[in-house]
Amino acid sequence: MQGNIVWVSVSWEVIHGKKLGRTLWVPTANIAFESKEVSPGVYACNIMVLGGIYFWVGTYQSEKKLFEVFIFDFTQDIYWKNIEIILLEKLRDNKKFENFEALKVQIHRDIKTSKELQFPVLTFWSFDILHEGHTYYLTQAKKYARSLITIIARDKTIEHIKGKTPYYHEKLRTEAIKELWISDIVELWDAHNPYVWFERYKPKIIALGYDQRGKFVEILPEKLKEAGLKDTRIIRIESLEPEKYKSSLLRGVLKKENP
C-alpha cells in the first residue's frame, strides 16, 4: 500500500474516545469521520490545528466511522476543537493483533515510517512586491507538504515571460521569501534547465497560484511524465482577495508614490 497517495482534506471536531492510546503510551485524538473515498487503513497525514501545521499518523476504521490519530510532538488539549486533516499517503491496511504489546510495536513502527516520509510540494512564482496573497499561497501549499520547496523566478525569466523587469531584484525577492519562514527550501530558478527541480526534489504535488498561466504551466503534465513522476498531482491554490492583493495593482500604487 505504501506509495498510494490519498488526496482528501476534511475538517472535523475532536471527540472523546476510550483513551486506549494513553494505555499504549501513544495518546491519540479521535475524529468522527466517514468517507467512501477513503479505504480503511493507516495513513501519514498533516493536521492544521490551533494555527499550526503538525505531522501525524492515523487509523481510519470505517466500521466505527472513526479516525484515531497520533500527533507528533503535540500535547495540547484539543477536545471539541475544529481541525483540518489532509491524508498524504496510505502506509498499510488495518489488521488485528494478538495482544496490546504487538499493537504497540506496530504503532511505533507506523510512527517511524510516517516521520521518515518524504512528501515534497513544489511552488514557484516571481513573488515581486511581496503581499499577503503570496503568504496565503505558500501557507495553503504548506498544508499538503512535509517539505515545501519554493522556486523564485529570475529577473531575466520575468522579463522574457512578462515583457517587463520586476520591481525588486531576484536576490531581494529570494530573501523576502526566506524571511517568511514558510518554505523549507528557497532557490532561484535554473535558467538553463527550468525542470531540474522535478529531478532533484521529485515533488508529490505542484501547487500553482490561482493566476499562474503560460506555456510553462501548460506543458507541466508532459514534463512530469518525462521525469517519471506520473503520480505527481497539480493543484491550484485559491486566491485571497485578488482585487486587493495582486502584484500588478501594487506595482501601480508604488509607481504613483514613487514616480
C-alpha positions in Angstrom: 0.0 0.0 0.0 2.9 2.3 0.5 3.2 5.0 -2.2 -0.6 5.1 -2.7 -1.3 8.9 -2.5 -4.7 9.8 -0.9 -5.9 13.3 -1.6 -8.6 14.1 0.9 -9.0 17.2 3.2 -11.6 17.3 5.9 -12.5 19.5 8.8 -14.0 17.9 12.0 -14.2 18.3 15.7 -12.0 16.1 18.1 -14.2 13.9 20.3 -13.6 11.8 23.3 -12.7 8.1 22.8 -11.9 5.1 25.0 -8.4 6.5 26.0 -6.7 3.3 24.7 -3.9 5.3 23.2 -2.8 6.5 26.7 -2.6 2.9 27.8 -0.2 2.3 25.0 1.8 5.5 25.7 0.7 7.0 22.4 -2.1 9.5 23.2 -4.4 9.9 20.3 -7.2 12.2 19.2 -10.5 10.8 17.8 -12.4 12.3 14.9 -15.8 11.2 13.8 -15.3 10.5 10.1 -16.9 8.6 7.3 -16.0 8.6 3.6 -16.5 6.3 0.6 -13.3 7.8 -1.0 -11.0 6.6 1.8 -10.3 3.0 2.4 -9.7 1.7 5.9 -6.1 1.7 6.9 -3.2 3.6 8.5 -2.3 7.0 6.9 0.5 9.6 7.2 -1.2 12.9 7.4 -0.9 16.6 8.0 -3.1 18.3 10.6 -4.0 22.0 10.9 -5.0 22.9 14.5 -4.6 25.9 16.8 -3.0 27.9 14.0 -0.2 25.4 13.3 0.6 22.5 11.0 1.6 19.2 12.5 2.5 15.7 11.3 0.6 12.7 12.4 -0.2 9.1 11.7 -3.8 7.9 11.9 -6.1 4.9 11.5 -9.4 5.0 9.7 -11.8 2.5 10.9 -14.8 2.6 8.6 -17.0 0.3 10.6 -16.6 2.6 13.6 -16.8 5.8 11.4 -13.7 7.0 13.2 -10.3 8.3 12.6 -7.9 7.8 15.5 -4.7 9.9 15.2 -1.4 10.4 17.0 0.0 13.9 16.5 3.8 14.2 16.7 5.3 16.4 19.4 1.9 17.8 20.4 0.4 17.8 24.0 -2.3 20.5 23.9 -5.9 19.8 24.8 -7.9 20.0 21.5 -11.2 18.3 22.5 -14.1 19.8 20.6 -11.7 22.0 18.6 -12.1 22.1 14.8 -9.1 20.6 13.0 -8.3 20.1 9.3 -6.6 17.0 8.2 -5.0 16.1 4.9 -4.3 12.5 4.1 -1.0 12.3 2.3 -0.1 8.6 1.9 -1.6 5.2 3.0 1.0 3.2 4.9 -0.8 -0.1 5.3 -4.2 -1.8 5.7 -5.7 -2.3 9.1 -5.1 -5.7 10.8 -5.8 -7.4 14.0 -3.2 -8.0 16.7 -2.8 -10.9 19.2 -2.2 -8.5 22.2 -1.5 -4.9 23.2 2.3 -5.4 23.0 2.1 -6.4 19.3 -0.2 -3.4 18.7 2.2 -1.0 20.5 5.1 -2.3 18.4 3.2 -1.8 15.2 2.1 1.7 16.2 5.6 2.8 16.9 6.7 1.3 13.6 4.0 3.3 11.8 5.1 6.4 13.5 8.7 5.9 12.4 7.6 5.3 8.8 5.4 8.4 8.8 8.2 10.6 10.3 10.6 9.3 7.6 8.1 10.1 4.8 9.3 12.5 2.2 6.4 14.5 0.8 7.8 17.5 -1.1 5.4 20.1 -2.6 6.8 22.4 -5.2 5.8 26.1 -5.6 7.2 28.8 -7.9 6.4 32.4 -8.8 8.1 35.8 -9.3 7.0 37.0 -5.8 7.6 40.6 -6.9 6.2 43.2 -4.4 5.5 40.6 -1.7 2.0 40.8 -0.2 -0.5 38.8 1.8 -1.7 37.0 -1.2 1.8 35.4 -1.6 1.8 34.5 2.1 -1.6 32.9 1.7 -0.5 30.9 -1.4 2.6 29.5 0.4 0.7 28.7 3.6 -2.0 26.8 1.8 0.6 24.9 -0.2 2.4 24.0 3.0 -0.7 22.2 4.2 0.0 19.5 1.7 3.7 19.2 2.3 6.2 17.6 4.6 8.7 19.7 2.8 7.8 22.9 0.9 10.1 23.9 -2.0 9.8 27.4 -3.4 11.5 28.4 -6.7 11.9 32.2 -7.4 11.8 33.3 -11.0 15.0 35.2 -12.1 14.8 38.7 -13.4 15.6 37.7 -16.9 12.9 35.0 -16.8 10.3 37.5 -15.8 11.4 39.9 -18.5 11.1 37.2 -21.1 7.7 36.0 -19.9 6.0 39.3 -18.9 8.0 41.7 -21.1 8.9 43.9 -18.2 11.5 44.0 -15.4 10.5 43.0 -11.9 10.2 45.8 -9.4 12.6 44.1 -7.0 15.9 42.3 -7.8 15.9 38.5 -7.7 18.1 38.4 -4.6 15.8 40.7 -2.6 12.8 38.6 -3.6 14.5 35.4 -2.6 15.5 36.9 0.8 11.9 38.2 1.4 10.5 34.7 0.9 13.1 33.1 3.2 12.2 35.6 5.9 8.6 34.4 5.9 9.8 31.1 7.4 7.1 29.2 5.5 9.1 27.4 2.8 11.7 24.8 3.8 13.8 25.3 0.7 14.0 28.5 -1.3 16.1 28.6 -4.5 16.5 30.7 -7.6 15.2 29.4 -10.9 17.7 27.5 -13.1 17.5 29.3 -16.4 19.4 26.6 -18.2 17.2 23.8 -17.0 13.8 25.0 -15.6 12.7 21.4 -15.0 15.7 20.3 -12.9 13.6 20.7 -9.8 11.5 17.7 -10.8 14.5 15.5 -10.9 16.1 17.0 -7.8 13.1 17.0 -5.4 10.6 14.6 -7.1 7.6 16.6 -5.9 4.4 14.8 -4.9 2.4 17.9 -5.6 2.9 21.0 -7.7 0.9 23.9 -6.2 0.1 26.6 -8.7 -1.2 30.1 -7.8 -4.7 31.0 -8.9 -3.5 33.1 -11.9 -0.4 31.2 -13.0 -0.7 30.6 -16.7 1.5 30.3 -19.8 3.4 27.7 -21.7 5.4 26.5 -18.7 2.2 25.6 -16.9 0.6 24.1 -19.9 3.3 21.6 -20.5 3.8 20.6 -16.9 2.0 17.2 -17.3 4.2 16.4 -20.2 7.4 17.3 -18.3 6.3 15.4 -15.2 5.8 12.4 -17.3 9.2 12.7 -18.9 10.7 12.9 -15.4 8.9 9.7 -14.4 6.6 11.5 -12.0 3.3 10.1 -13.2 1.7 10.2 -9.7 2.6 13.9 -9.1 -0.6 16.0 -8.8 -1.0 19.5 -10.0 -3.3 21.7 -7.8 -4.3 25.3 -7.8 -4.5 27.4 -4.6 -7.5 29.7 -4.4 -6.9 33.4 -4.3 -7.0 35.7 -1.4 -8.9 38.9 -2.3 -7.3 39.2 -5.8 -9.0 42.6 -6.2 -6.8 43.8 -3.4 -3.7 41.6 -3.3 -2.2 41.4 -6.7 1.4 42.5 -7.7 0.3 44.4 -10.8 -2.1 46.5 -8.7 0.5 47.2 -6.1 3.1 48.0 -8.7 0.8 50.7 -10.0 0.5 52.1 -6.5 4.2 52.2 -6.0 4.8 54.0 -9.3 2.3 56.7 -8.2 4.0 57.0 -4.8 7.5 57.0 -6.4 7.2 58.5 -9.9 
